[in-house]
C-alpha cells in the first residue's frame, strides 16, 4: 500500500485515504486529536503516537507499506485542517 508521509520542519503526518482506511480497518475515531482530517475523510495521522495504528493494522492484514516522503518548507498546510475527534 502506498502512503504519503508529509513532513515540515516541526512534525510529520501519514496520509491515508478513505479507501486505505477501509483496507486497514481504521477510521477517524482510531486517531487522537493530534491527527487531522480533510472534508473528504482523508486522515493525516500524527507521526508520534497515531502512526502506530496504521503500521499495526497493515501488519495484521499482511500489507506492506511503501512510504513516499514529502518535505514541506515552513509549516505544512496539514496544520490548517480540522483535527480528528
HUFEN-V549986 format. One line per field, one symbol per residue. phi: phi as a letter, one per 40 degrees, with the letter a starting at -180 (. if undefined). A space follows every 10 residues. Layout:
phi->???
This chain:
phi->.cbcbbbbcb aaaccbcdcc ccccgbadcc bcccbbbccc gcbbcdccbc cdcccccccc bgcccbcbcb cbcgcccdcc ccccb
